[in-house]
């Protein structure tokens, strides 16, 4: 069996293909929902109805959650997703499938709109200027006291960050970002005589790599992941390294041309607190919705079970009554 054949018929890929086909079928509830949303969002983008990038991405994330709930409830996927992937992989498979049928068609428009919004508010120019300001003497000016990536490591990091921009999937993006951050963390212990380092040494080391790579659009990419990733991806390593990249970008912008401290500005800290609270609330709402869905399914199950028991009871009663009546009629005839 060839690798291409296995790839096409892998369970996760099959789910993605089925969801994509369903998303183009306007006769289905899901297909109608997706196509209406794509058309509506494109019209809003053309009319410049979004005041900020966060507002735009929040609306997309809400739709992704709504569409996923519909897929789970409507039962329009054939064969049922439960027969294709294990229960603990179902949510991830649907999430990736939705990225393909919602984010992929919108990739160019979302990218252009995010650039436009960040150009209007001046943030894209600010990060561009700040990255340029640190090109000379970055190690000293960022107060890096640990080992950093060598030339080959820097090239690999830049290649991964560049590749990250080509993907439409927040999951694929964050996985590439994790690889870069882990390589930075690993390199921190390579400085001669520096066997131990502190957690707060990571931020200057990461900032140094971002300055060397010099990709201003990383600001947009970070925001894209922070707003579009499902809340469960924002815990553990994913959340830690993603917020570290955001913090590094804030650190680079805080005092261009001067040596920054390892602490963030009050504005950056407030943003991260508000973001953490908001995404945490989304996770709680999603969990409550899932529990309610399970309760509804349980009620339907027990109601159906009760109906079956009643049907069986009635059947037995009628069958027994019929036999008794036939027996009585037979005695009467005799």
C-alpha distance (Angstrom), angle and dihedral (degrees) to the residues before:
residue distance angle dihedral
X1 . . .
X2 3.84 . .
X3 3.81 123.7 .
X4 3.82 90.0 -118.6
X5 3.82 91.2 54.9
X6 3.82 91.5 49.9
X7 3.80 90.6 47.3
X8 3.80 93.9 52.1
X9 3.79 94.3 47.9
X10 3.82 97.8 38.8
X11 3.84 107.2 126.7
X12 3.82 95.1 -117.0
X13 3.80 92.0 48.0
X14 3.78 90.5 47.5
X15 3.81 90.8 53.3
X16 3.82 89.6 50.0
X17 3.83 91.0 50.4
X18 3.82 93.2 48.3
X19 3.81 92.6 47.7
X20 3.81 91.4 47.1
X21 3.81 91.9 50.9
X22 3.81 90.6 47.4
X23 3.82 91.2 49.1
X24 3.83 90.1 60.9
X25 3.81 93.7 49.1
X26 3.81 106.1 90.5
X27 3.80 90.0 -174.0
X28 3.81 87.8 71.7
X29 3.80 122.4 75.3
X30 3.79 91.4 -125.0
X31 3.81 94.8 46.5
X32 3.78 92.0 49.2
X33 3.81 90.9 48.9
X34 3.83 93.7 50.4
X35 3.80 96.8 44.9
X36 3.82 92.3 46.3
X37 3.82 90.3 50.6
X38 3.82 93.5 48.5
X39 3.79 91.3 49.8
X40 3.82 92.9 45.8
X41 3.81 94.4 48.0
X42 3.81 92.7 47.8
X43 3.82 89.3 52.6
X44 3.82 90.9 49.0
X45 3.81 91.4 49.2
X46 3.82 91.8 50.1
X47 3.80 89.7 49.2
X48 3.85 91.3 47.8
X49 3.79 92.2 -127.5
X50 3.83 96.1 155.1
X51 3.78 118.4 91.1
X52 3.80 96.4 -165.6
X53 3.79 141.8 13.1
X54 3.80 91.5 -116.2
X55 3.81 91.1 54.8
X56 3.81 90.7 51.0
X57 3.81 94.8 47.5
X58 3.81 93.5 44.4
X59 3.79 89.4 57.6
X60 3.80 91.0 51.0
X61 3.83 91.8 48.5
X62 3.82 91.3 50.7
X63 3.79 89.8 52.6
X64 3.82 92.5 48.9
X65 3.81 89.9 54.1
X66 3.81 91.4 46.1
X67 3.81 92.3 49.0
X68 3.80 92.1 48.3
X69 3.80 91.5 52.0
X70 3.80 89.8 50.2
X71 3.80 91.5 51.4
X72 3.80 90.5 52.3
X73 3.81 94.6 45.9
X74 3.81 104.3 36.0
X75 3.80 96.3 55.5
X76 3.81 92.7 -146.7
X77 3.81 95.6 138.2
X78 3.80 111.2 99.1
X79 2.96 120.3 -131.3
X80 3.84 92.6 29.7
X81 3.79 113.7 -102.9
X82 3.83 89.9 -122.1
X83 3.81 87.8 69.6
X84 3.81 93.2 51.3
X85 3.81 106.4 46.4
X86 3.83 134.9 18.9
X87 3.80 117.2 -94.4
X88 3.83 93.2 -107.7
X89 3.83 91.2 54.1
X90 3.80 97.5 44.6
X91 3.80 97.0 90.0
X92 3.81 94.0 48.4
X93 3.82 92.5 47.2
X94 3.83 91.2 52.4
X95 3.80 92.1 45.0
X96 3.80 91.9 54.4
X97 3.80 91.2 44.0
X98 3.81 90.7 53.0
X99 3.79 91.2 50.7
X100 3.79 87.1 57.1
X101 3.81 97.5 50.6
X102 3.83 98.4 35.5
X103 3.82 110.8 25.8
X104 3.80 98.3 34.2
X105 3.85 95.1 59.4
X106 3.82 89.0 46.1
X107 3.82 97.8 44.0
X108 3.81 99.1 105.4
X109 3.80 94.7 41.2
X110 3.80 93.4 46.6
X111 3.80 91.2 47.8
X112 3.81 93.1 49.5
X113 3.80 92.0 45.6
X114 3.81 93.5 49.5
X115 3.81 90.2 50.1
X116 3.81 90.0 48.7
X117 3.82 94.0 48.7
X118 3.81 93.4 46.9
X119 3.80 90.6 46.3
X120 3.81 90.2 52.9
X121 3.81 94.1 50.5
X122 3.82 91.8 44.6
X123 3.82 95.8 -123.2
X124 3.81 95.0 116.8
X125 3.80 92.2 52.8
X126 3.79 90.4 45.7
X127 3.82 94.9 54.6
X128 3.84 89.8 43.5
X129 3.82 91.3 54.3
X130 3.81 92.7 43.2
X131 3.81 93.5 51.8
X132 3.81 90.0 50.5
X133 3.81 91.4 47.6
X134 3.82 91.4 59.7
X135 3.81 97.9 46.6
X136 3.81 92.0 98.8
X137 3.81 117.1 63.1
X138 3.80 94.0 -8.4
X139 3.82 94.7 159.0
X140 3.81 93.5 58.9
X141 3.78 97.4 35.9
X142 3.81 92.4 50.2
X143 3.82 90.2 45.9
X144 3.82 93.8 -125.5
X145 3.83 108.5 -179.6
X146 3.80 99.9 169.8
X147 3.79 138.0 66.0
X148 3.80 117.6 -71.2
X149 3.81 136.2 -162.9
X150 3.79 116.9 -72.8
X151 3.82 122.5 -127.9
X152 3.79 93.5 -83.9
X153 3.80 91.3 46.5
X154 3.81 90.4 50.5
X155 3.79 91.2 51.5
X156 3.82 90.8 51.0
X157 3.80 91.2 48.1
X158 3.81 92.1 50.6
X159 3.82 91.0 47.1
X160 3.83 90.7 53.3
X161 3.81 92.6 47.4
X162 3.81 90.0 48.9
X163 3.80 91.3 48.2
X164 3.80 88.6 49.2
X165 3.81 90.2 63.2
X166 3.80 91.5 58.4
X167 3.79 94.9 58.6
X168 3.80 124.1 87.4
X169 3.81 93.4 -161.1
X170 3.83 117.9 92.0
X171 3.81 88.1 -155.2
X172 3.81 93.3 55.8
X173 3.80 89.2 45.7
X174 3.80 95.2 51.4
X175 3.82 92.1 46.6
X176 3.81 89.6 56.3
X177 3.80 89.9 45.9
X178 3.80 90.4 51.6
X179 3.80 89.9 54.4
X180 3.80 90.9 53.8
X181 3.81 93.8 46.4
X182 3.80 92.8 47.7
X183 3.79 90.9 51.0
X184 3.82 89.1 52.1
X185 3.79 90.9 48.9
X186 3.81 91.7 48.5
X187 3.81 91.9 49.7
X188 3.81 91.7 53.5
X189 3.79 90.5 78.2
X190 3.80 95.4 51.9
X191 3.83 96.7 81.2
X192 3.86 109.7 112.5
X193 3.79 110.2 -104.7
X194 3.82 91.0 8.3
X195 3.78 102.6 108.9
X196 3.79 96.1 149.5
X197 3.77 130.6 38.0
X198 3.77 136.4 179.8
X199 3.78 127.1 -113.7
X200 3.80 93.0 -114.3
X201 3.82 90.0 58.0
X202 3.81 88.0 73.3
X203 3.81 95.6 70.9
X204 3.85 96.6 59.3
X205 3.83 90.5 43.0
X206 3.81 91.6 51.5
X207 3.81 90.8 44.5
X208 3.81 89.2 54.1
X209 3.82 91.0 54.8
X210 3.82 91.9 47.9
X211 3.81 90.6 50.0
X212 3.80 91.1 49.5
X213 3.83 92.4 48.4
X214 3.83 89.3 47.9
X215 3.82 99.1 -160.6
X216 3.85 108.8 153.0
X217 3.82 90.8 -176.4
X218 3.80 87.6 69.3
X219 3.81 85.4 85.6
X220 3.82 89.0 63.3
X221 3.79 92.9 42.8
X222 3.81 92.4 52.3
X223 3.78 92.0 49.5
X224 3.83 90.1 47.2
X225 3.80 91.2 56.0
X226 3.81 95.6 41.3
X227 3.80 91.9 54.7
X228 3.82 103.3 34.4
X229 3.80 103.3 40.7
X230 3.78 114.6 99.8
X231 3.86 108.9 -106.7
X232 3.82 94.3 -109.6
X233 3.83 88.8 64.1
X234 3.79 90.3 57.6
X235 3.79 93.9 66.8
X236 3.79 126.2 81.1
X237 3.82 119.5 5.2
X238 3.80 94.4 -13.1
X239 3.80 94.5 58.3
X240 3.81 93.8 39.0
X241 3.80 97.3 53.0
X242 3.81 94.3 37.6
X243 3.81 92.8 54.2
X244 3.82 88.5 42.7
X245 3.81 89.8 58.9
X246 3.81 90.3 48.3
X247 3.81 89.7 48.4
X248 3.82 90.7 49.4
X249 3.80 91.3 52.2
X250 3.81 89.6 50.1
X251 3.81 90.0 48.2
X252 3.80 91.5 52.2
X253 3.82 91.1 49.7
X254 3.80 96.8 43.1
X255 3.81 99.2 78.5
X256 3.80 111.7 5.3
X257 3.77 111.5 -163.9
X258 3.81 93.7 16.1
X259 3.78 134.5 82.6
X260 3.83 107.2 -90.8
X261 3.76 124.4 -143.7
X262 3.79 120.2 -122.4
X263 3.79 90.7 -112.1
X264 3.79 124.1 88.2
X265 3.75 126.7 -119.7
X266 3.80 117.3 -96.4
X267 3.81 88.7 -111.8
X268 3.82 92.5 55.4
X269 3.81 92.6 45.8
X270 3.80 90.9 49.7
X271 3.81 91.2 49.4
X272 3.80 92.2 51.3
X273 3.82 91.6 47.6
X274 3.82 91.6 49.9
X275 3.81 91.6 45.0
X276 3.81 92.1 49.2
X277 3.82 91.3 48.5
X278 3.79 93.2 47.6
X279 3.80 96.9 46.5
X280 3.82 89.7 43.3
X281 3.80 89.5 55.0
X282 3.81 89.5 49.9
X283 3.80 89.4 53.0
X284 3.82 90.8 50.7
X285 3.81 92.1 48.0
X286 3.80 90.7 49.0
X287 3.80 91.9 49.2
X288 3.82 91.6 48.9
X289 3.80 89.6 49.6
X290 3.81 91.3 51.2
X291 3.82 91.5 49.1
X292 3.80 90.1 49.7
X293 3.79 89.2 49.8
X294 3.82 90.6 51.6
X295 3.80 90.6 48.4
X296 3.81 90.3 50.7
X297 3.80 91.1 50.0
X298 3.82 90.2 48.5
X299 3.82 91.1 50.8
X300 3.80 91.1 49.5
X301 3.81 90.3 47.5
X302 3.79 94.8 50.2
X303 3.81 91.7 43.3
X304 3.82 89.9 51.5
X305 3.79 90.2 46.4
X306 3.80 90.6 50.8
X307 3.81 90.6 50.2
X308 3.80 89.8 51.5
X309 3.81 91.0 50.9
X310 3.81 90.6 49.0
X311 3.81 90.6 48.3
X312 3.81 91.4 50.1
X313 3.82 90.8 47.5
X314 3.81 91.9 50.2
X315 3.81 91.1 46.2
X316 3.83 92.0 50.9
X317 3.80 91.1 45.2
X318 3.81 93.4 50.2
X319 3.79 92.6 43.5
X320 3.83 91.8 48.9
X321 3.81 92.0 45.2
X322 3.80 90.8 49.4
X323 3.80 92.5 51.4
X324 3.81 91.6 46.9
X325 3.81 91.4 49.5
X326 3.81 92.1 48.8
X327 3.78 89.6 50.2
X328 3.80 91.5 50.4
X329 3.81 91.8 47.4
X330 3.78 89.9 51.4
X331 3.84 92.2 52.3
X332 3.81 90.3 47.4
X333 3.80 92.0 52.3
X334 3.74 90.1 52.5
